[in-house]
Amino acid sequence: MVGVDDVRRVALALPRTTEHLIRDRVKFRVGRIVYVAFSRDETTMGFGFPKEERAALVAAQPETFFLPGPADMRYQWVECRLDHLDPGQMHELVVDAWRMCVPKKVAREHLGDLT
């Protein structure tokens, strides 16, 4: 099972990331853009994800992923249940969400040829 501390280790290693506690929720952001946020009880995690791909992600693994609430459907955002997420998946999702927020040059410098 993945927890906040696991995500924290990945997120804070990414350039320009800051951690914030907003309304009792842990959030990671670049500037003012939140790219990972936890529920208050820390059982679910929302993360930046391309709108056009999220339905396929949810359909492929409905036990793990689910769509955000109606108010957040306009954003590039998906949610997941942490108890169904493995560390490798978490790492990939966090890095991909971060990459959506930073300039391509920053991602390229940090990730090298992986971008």
N, C-alpha and C positions, 0 to 999 in steps of 0.2 A: 504494500500500500504506500502511496505517495502522500506526503504531508507538506505543510507550509515550509518547514525548514529545508526540505529537499528542493522545493521550488526556489526558495530564497537563495540557496547556494548557486543555482544556475543563473537566476535573474541578476543578482548583484555582481556576477562576473562579467556581465554584458555592459559595454560602454554606454554611458549616459543614463543608466538606470538608477532610479531612486525608489526607496520604499516609503510608503505612507500609510498611516492609519486614519481612515476616513469613515466616520460614522460606525466605528467599531469593526471595520472591515480592512484587512490587509490588502494593499494594492501596490503594484509595481508599474512605474510609468517612465516614459521618456518625455521630458518637458512636461506638458500638460496632458499628454496622451496616455491614457491607461491601457496597458496591453495585457495585464493579468490581474484578476481580482478574485478574492475568496468570499464565500458566504460568511456570515457572522459566526456560524457554528463550524466553519472550516471543513465542511464535508463536500462542498462543491467548489469548482474553480471555473471562472469565465476567462476567456482569452480571445485575443484578436484572431480572426479567421476570415478568409475571403467569403463574402456573401454568396457568390455563385457556386461555391463548393460545399457549403455547410449542409445542405439537404442530403447530399450524398454521404457525407461523414456520419450524420445522424442515422441515416437509413442503414449504413453498413454496420454500425455498432450502437444500436439504440440502448443497450444496457449501460453503456459508458457515456455517450454524448447525447445532449438534448438542446433544443433551440432555446434561446433566451426568452424572457417574458415579452409580451406585446410592446412595451415601452422601449425595449432595446433591439427590436427586430430591424430597425432602420440602420443599426450599426453593423460593422463587420465583426460579429461576435458569436461565440458558441460557448456552451457550458458543458462541464463533465463532472462525473461522480469520481472523487478521488480514490475511493476504495476499489474502483475498477480500472484504474490507470496504472500502467507499469512505468518504472523509472525511465526507460528508453523513450516511450511515447511522450512522457511529460517533458523530457529534455527537448525533443524535437518540436513540440507544440509551443513551448516557451520561447525558444530561439526563433521560430518562424513568426510568432506574434511580435517579438521585438524587432525583427527585420522589417516588418510592415511599418514601423514607426521611425526608424532612423534613416538618414540619407544613405543611398546605395554605397557611397564611398566609405562610410563608417562600417557598414556591414562587411564590405569587401576587405577592409583592413583588418577587421577582427576575425573573420571567418576564412579569409584567404580565398582559395578557388572554390569553396563550397557554395558561394552565392550564385 
